[in-house]
Amino acid sequence: MSAAGAAAGAGEVWVPGETARRTVTGIVLSIPALASVFLGLKPFAVFIALMAVVMAWEWVRVTGAKEFGATGGTLAALLVAAIALAAFERFLAAYAVAIAAVPVTYAVARVLARAQALAIAAGGLYIGVPGVSTLWLYARPEIGRDLVIWLVCIVIAADIGAYFVGRALKGPKLAPRISPGKTWSGAVGGIVGAIAVGIALGLFFELSSVLVLATAALVFAVISQMGDLLESGLKRAFRVKDASGILPGHGGMMDRVDGIVAVLVVATIAIWAAGGNPRLWL
């Protein structure tokens, strides 16, 4: 799960090796991410597309399919198509393809008699909509790139704060039936970390005032943790511990970006409601 989720490892024994693995994995993953962000919309879209393919594989695995097969291939292909359209700023068409991935993937799954056909098909929404939304945010005039970096860094700060505070203070569980490891102390630590980074980075990018940045960071930190709980609930429903094991210390790509997925979608909705101009909110 994400660091916020691991925050959580409230009842677990502290293992320095685990922290080291998480740190190294985070650094390695951040290098291509940052490089693509600074290279422009199309290179960034390539990175998002690669993540989408990995997440499609994990989604099929989490929902109980024994093999990726034609159903997973259909889902991945449609996700890449949606992101490719977004790379050329054809956002309406991109969202349409991401949404269409649900019935198309479902139809393929049913033809092939795959179990959990609808659950597999739902990956079109869970992966495609956030992927397209990330590029839509990035394409906002003047501050799009800085805004995406700011949002992602808020989530990372919330994860780190929750991880260390939750392990240090432990205490009452946040949602024991969904994710037994998460604690209220970790949740608060995550929010404090997100606010601190949100203010500092927001002022560096000249996004807004301290009060607005702090409020936005608090809101997005809470949304991030809700996204984490959503993914934890999904895995619990399908009796899966991690989406995969490709990211040492984190689990899978879905486990790493669960909070980011939620934050980017909510931010997109908020900015779209403001007419597409982030400055009306910031």
C-alpha positions, 0 to 999 in steps of 0.5 A: 500500500502507499506510505500513508497506508503503511502509516500505519503499520501501527502494530508492526515491528520497526524494520529499518530494511523496509524503510530503506527499500521504500526510500530507494524505490521512491527515489528510483521511481521519481527520476523518470517521473521528474524527467518526463514532467520537465520535458513537456506534455508528450514525454510526460504522456509516455510516462503516464501511459507506461504506468497505465499499462503496469496498473492495467496488469495489476488491476487484472491480477487484483480482480482475480484473473489468472492471466492477463490475456486478451481481456487485459490486453484490450484494457491496456490498449484502450488506456494507452489510446486514451492517453495518446489522445490526451497527449495531443490535447484531445481531452474530450475524446480521451475521456470518451475512450477511457469510459468506453474501455469499460463496456469494450473490455467487459464484452471481450471478457464475457466472450472469453468467459473470464471471471469477474468481467465487470470488475476487470472492465472497471479498470478503464475508469479507475486507471483511464480517468485519472491518467487523462486528468493528469495530462489535462491538469498539466496542460492548464496554461501557465501553471499546469506543470507546477500544479501537477508537481504540487499535488503529487508532492502533497500526496507524497508528503502525506504518505511520508508523514503518515508512515513515520508518525503512525509507526512512532505514535501508533494508537487507535486504528483509523479504519480497522475493517478496511486497512488494519494498519492505519492509525489516526496518529498517522492520518494526522501526521500525514495532514501536517506533512502535507500542509507544510510541504503544500505551503513551502512548495506553493510559495516557491511556485507562487501559486497562492497565499499561505492560507489558501495553500494550507487549506488546499493541502489539508483538503487534498491530504484527506482526499489522498487518504480516502483514495488509499482506503478505497484501494485497500478496500478493493484489495480486501474485497478480492482478498489480495494483500498487494497489487503486485510486488514490482515496487520493493517496500511499496507493493505495486504501482496501484499501491504507490499511486492510490492517493495520487489517483484520487487527488488528481481526479478531484482537482480536475473536477474542481478546476473544471467547475471553475471554467478550467482556470486553476487561478480561480481556486488558487 
